[in-house]
Amino acid sequence: MSVEADETGSMNTPTPESAHAADPADFAPFSHRALSGKVALVAGATRGAGRAIARDLARAGAFVHCTG
């Protein structure tokens, strides 16, 4: 999706032609052991999205260091 400023500097909203659907492959979970031997630092890993990301990284084989 692109958003561009017009001649006056104001931002235009995206049009349906300029917007595109996300590729589902962009959101695929990490493959099993794809991150073996890697280290990940996840901030905000005590709850919510940060916790889910930390869990997925660990499942993929990464050593995960979690903060707050």
DRENNUVO-562504 format. One record per residue: x, z, y of N, C-alpha, C, O, CB in turn; residue in one letter; residue number from 1. Coordinates in Angstrom, 1 decimal, decimal comma, padded with zeros to 4 digits. Glycine has a CB too. Layout:
N
      n.x      n.z      n.y     ca.x     ca.z     ca.y      c.x      c.z      c.y      o.x      o.z      o.y     cb.x     cb.z     cb.y   rest    nr
        X        Z        Y        X        Z        Y        X        Z        Y        X        Z        Y        X        Z        Y      A   NUM
...
//
This chain:
68
      n.x      n.z      n.y     ca.x     ca.z     ca.y      c.x      c.z      c.y      o.x      o.z      o.y     cb.x     cb.z     cb.y   rest    nr
    000,9    000,0   -001,2    000,0    000,0    000,0    000,9    000,0    001,2    001,9    000,8    001,3   -001,0    001,2    000,0      M     1
    000,6   -000,8    002,2    001,4   -000,8    003,4    000,6   -000,5    004,6   -000,6   -000,8    004,7    002,1   -002,2    003,6      S     2
    001,2    000,2    005,5    000,5    000,6    006,8    001,5    000,2    007,9    002,7    000,7    007,8    000,1    002,1    006,8      V     3
    001,1   -000,6    008,8    002,0   -001,1    009,8    001,4   -000,8    011,2    000,2   -000,7    011,4    002,3   -002,6    009,7      E     4
    002,3   -000,6    012,2    001,8   -000,4    013,6    001,5   -001,8    014,2    002,2   -002,8    013,9    002,9    000,3    014,4      A     5
    000,5   -001,8    015,0    000,2   -003,1    015,7    001,0   -003,2    017,0    001,9   -002,3    017,2   -001,4   -003,2    016,0      D     6
    000,7   -004,1    017,9    001,4   -004,3    019,1    001,4   -003,1    020,0    002,3   -002,9    020,7    000,9   -005,5    019,9      E     7
    000,3   -002,3    020,0    000,2   -001,2    020,8    000,9    000,1    020,2    001,0    001,1    020,9   -001,3   -000,9    021,1      T     8
    001,3    000,0    019,0    002,0    001,1    018,4    001,1    002,0    017,5    001,5    002,9    016,9    002,7    001,9    019,4      G     9
   -000,2    001,7    017,6   -001,1    002,5    016,7   -001,1    002,0    015,3   -000,8    000,8    015,0   -002,6    002,4    017,3      S    10
   -001,3    002,9    014,4   -001,2    002,6    013,0   -002,5    002,0    012,5   -003,6    002,4    012,8   -000,9    003,9    012,2      M    11
   -002,4    000,9    011,7   -003,5    000,2    011,1   -003,8    000,9    009,7   -002,8    001,3    009,0   -003,3   -001,3    011,0      N    12
   -005,0    001,0    009,4   -005,3    001,5    008,0   -005,1    000,3    007,0   -005,3   -000,8    007,4   -006,8    002,0    008,0      T    13
   -004,8    000,7    005,8   -004,6   -000,4    004,8   -005,9   -001,1    004,5   -006,9   -000,5    004,5   -004,0    000,2    003,6      P    14
   -005,7   -002,4    004,2   -006,9   -003,2    003,8   -006,9   -003,3    002,3   -005,8   -003,1    001,7   -006,8   -004,6    004,5      T    15
   -008,0   -003,6    001,7   -008,0   -003,7    000,2   -007,0   -004,7   -000,3   -006,5   -004,6   -001,4   -009,4   -004,1   -000,2      P    16
   -006,7   -005,8    000,5   -005,8   -006,8    000,0   -004,3   -006,2    000,0   -003,6   -006,6   -000,9   -005,8   -008,0    001,0      E    17
   -004,0   -005,3    000,9   -002,7   -004,7    000,9   -002,5   -003,5    000,0   -001,4   -003,1   -000,4   -002,3   -004,3    002,3      S    18
   -003,6   -002,9   -000,5   -003,5   -001,8   -001,4   -003,4   -002,4   -002,8   -003,9   -003,4   -003,1   -004,8   -000,9   -001,3      A    19
   -002,8   -001,6   -003,7   -002,6   -002,0   -005,1   -002,8   -000,8   -006,0   -002,6    000,3   -005,6   -001,3   -002,7   -005,3      H    20
   -003,3   -001,1   -007,2   -003,5    000,0   -008,1   -002,2    000,5   -008,7   -001,2   -000,3   -008,8   -004,4   -000,5   -009,3      A    21
   -002,1    001,8   -008,9   -000,9    002,3   -009,5   -000,7    001,9   -010,9   -001,7    001,7   -011,6   -000,9    003,9   -009,4      A    22
    000,5    001,6   -011,3    000,8    001,3   -012,7    000,8    002,5   -013,5    001,5    003,5   -013,2    002,2    000,6   -012,8      D    23
    000,0    002,6   -014,6   -000,1    003,8   -015,4    001,2    004,2   -016,0    001,5    005,4   -016,3   -001,1    003,5   -016,5      P    24
    002,2    003,2   -016,2    003,5    003,6   -016,7    004,3    004,5   -015,7    005,2    005,2   -016,2    004,3    002,3   -017,0      A    25
    003,9    004,4   -014,4    004,6    005,3   -013,5    004,3    006,7   -013,7    005,0    007,6   -013,2    004,2    004,9   -012,1      D    26
    003,2    007,0   -014,4    002,7    008,4   -014,6    002,9    008,8   -016,0    002,4    009,9   -016,4    001,3    008,5   -014,2      F    27
    003,6    008,1   -016,8    003,8    008,4   -018,3    004,6    009,7   -018,4    005,6    009,8   -017,6    004,4    007,2   -019,0      A    28
    004,3    010,5   -019,3    005,2    011,7   -019,5    006,6    011,4   -019,9    006,8    010,3   -020,5    004,5    012,7   -020,5      P    29
    007,5    012,2   -019,7    008,9    012,0   -020,2    008,9    011,8   -021,7    008,2    012,4   -022,4    009,8    013,2   -019,8      F    30
    009,7    010,9   -022,1    009,8    010,6   -023,6    010,6    011,8   -024,2    011,4    012,5   -023,5    010,5    009,3   -023,9      S    31
    010,3    012,1   -025,4    010,9    013,2   -026,1    012,4    013,1   -026,2    013,0    012,1   -026,6    010,3    013,3   -027,6      H    32
    013,0    014,2   -025,7    014,5    014,3   -025,7    015,2    013,3   -024,8    016,4    013,1   -024,9    015,0    014,2   -027,0      R    33
    014,5    012,6   -023,9    015,1    011,6   -023,0    016,1    012,3   -022,0    017,0    011,6   -021,5    014,1    010,8   -022,2      A    34
    015,9    013,6   -021,8    016,7    014,3   -020,8    017,7    015,3   -021,4    018,2    016,2   -020,7    015,8    015,0   -019,8      L    35
    017,9    015,1   -022,7    018,8    016,0   -023,4    020,2    016,1   -022,7    020,8    015,0   -022,4    019,0    015,6   -024,9      S    36
    020,7    017,3   -022,5    022,0    017,5   -021,8    021,9    017,4   -020,3    023,0    017,6   -019,7    022,9    016,4   -022,3      G    37
    020,8    017,2   -019,7    020,6    017,2   -018,3    020,1    018,5   -017,8    019,5    019,3   -018,5    019,6    016,1   -017,8      K    38
    020,4    018,8   -016,5    020,0    020,1   -015,8    019,0    019,7   -014,7    019,2    018,8   -014,0    021,2    020,9   -015,3      V    39
    017,9    020,4   -014,7    016,9    020,2   -013,6    016,6    021,5   -012,9    016,5    022,6   -013,5    015,5    019,7   -014,2      A    40
    016,6    021,4   -011,6    016,2    022,6   -010,7    014,8    022,3   -010,2    014,6    021,3   -009,5    017,3    022,8   -009,6      L    41
    013,9    023,2   -010,5    012,5    023,0   -010,1    012,1    024,1   -009,1    012,0    025,3   -009,6    011,5    022,9   -011,3      V    42
    011,9    023,8   -007,9    011,4    024,8   -006,9    009,9    024,9   -007,0    009,2    023,9   -007,2    011,9    024,4   -005,5      A    43
    009,4    026,1   -006,9    007,9    026,3   -006,9    007,4    026,2   -008,4    006,3    025,8   -008,6    007,2    025,3   -006,1      G    44
    008,2    026,7   -009,3    007,9    026,5   -010,7    007,1    027,6   -011,3    006,9    027,7   -012,5    009,1    026,3   -011,5      A    45
    006,7    028,6   -010,5    005,9    029,7   -011,1    004,5    029,4   -011,3    003,8    030,2   -012,1    006,1    030,9   -010,2      T    46
    004,0    028,4   -010,7    002,5    028,1   -011,0    002,3    026,6   -010,5    003,1    026,0   -009,9    001,6    029,0   -010,2      R    47
    001,1    026,2   -010,9    000,6    024,8   -010,5    001,5    023,7   -010,9    001,9    023,6   -012,0    000,5    024,8   -009,0      G    48
    001,6    022,7   -010,0    002,3    021,5   -010,3    003,8    021,7   -010,7    004,3    021,1   -011,6    002,2    020,5   -009,2      A    49
    004,4    022,6   -010,0    005,8    022,9   -010,3    006,0    023,4   -011,7    007,0    023,1   -012,4    006,3    023,9   -009,3      G    50
    005,1    024,3   -012,1    005,2    024,8   -013,5    005,0    023,7   -014,5    005,7    023,7   -015,5    004,1    025,9   -013,7      R    51
    004,0    022,8   -014,3    003,8    021,7   -015,2    005,0    020,8   -015,2    005,3    020,3   -016,3    002,5    020,9   -014,8      A    52
    005,6    020,5   -014,1    006,8    019,7   -014,1    007,9    020,3   -014,8    008,6    019,7   -015,6    007,2    019,4   -012,6      I    53
    008,1    021,6   -014,6    009,2    022,3   -015,3    009,0    022,3   -016,8    009,9    022,1   -017,6    009,3    023,8   -014,8      A    54
    007,7    022,5   -017,2    007,4    022,4   -018,7    007,7    021,1   -019,3    008,2    020,9   -020,3    005,9    022,9   -018,9      R    55
    007,3    020,0   -018,6    007,5    018,6   -019,0    009,0    018,3   -019,1    009,4    017,7   -020,1    006,8    017,6   -018,1      D    56
    009,8    018,8   -018,1    011,2    018,5   -018,2    011,8    019,2   -019,3    012,7    018,6   -020,0    011,9    019,0   -016,8      L    57
    011,4    020,4   -019,6    012,0    021,2   -020,8    011,6    020,5   -022,1    012,4    020,4   -023,0    011,5    022,6   -020,7      A    58
    010,4    020,0   -022,2    009,9    019,3   -023,4    010,7    018,1   -023,6    010,9    017,6   -024,7    008,4    019,0   -023,3      R    59
    011,2    017,5   -022,5    012,0    016,2   -022,6    013,5    016,5   -022,9    014,3    015,6   -023,0    011,9    015,4   -021,3      A    60
    013,8    017,8   -023,0    015,2    018,2   -023,4    016,1    018,7   -022,3    017,2    019,1   -022,6    015,8    017,1   -024,0      G    61
    015,6    018,8   -021,1    016,4    019,2   -020,0    016,6    020,7   -020,0    015,6    021,4   -020,4    015,9    018,7   -018,6      A    62
    017,7    021,2   -019,5    017,8    022,7   -019,2    017,2    022,8   -017,9    017,7    022,2   -016,9    019,4    023,1   -019,3      F    63
    016,2    023,7   -017,8    015,4    023,8   -016,5    015,7    025,2   -015,9    015,5    026,2   -016,5    013,9    023,6   -016,8      V    64
    016,1    025,1   -014,6    016,3    026,4   -013,8    015,1    026,4   -012,9    015,0    025,5   -012,0    017,7    026,4   -013,1      H    65
    014,3    027,4   -012,9    013,1    027,5   -012,1    013,3    028,6   -011,0    013,9    029,6   -011,2    011,9    027,9   -013,0      C    66
    012,8    028,2   -009,8    012,8    029,1   -008,7    011,3    029,2   -008,2    010,6    028,3   -008,3    013,8    028,7   -007,6      T    67
    011,0    030,4   -007,6    009,7    030,6   -007,0    008,7    029,7   -007,3    007,6    029,9   -006,9    009,8    030,6   -005,6      G    68
//
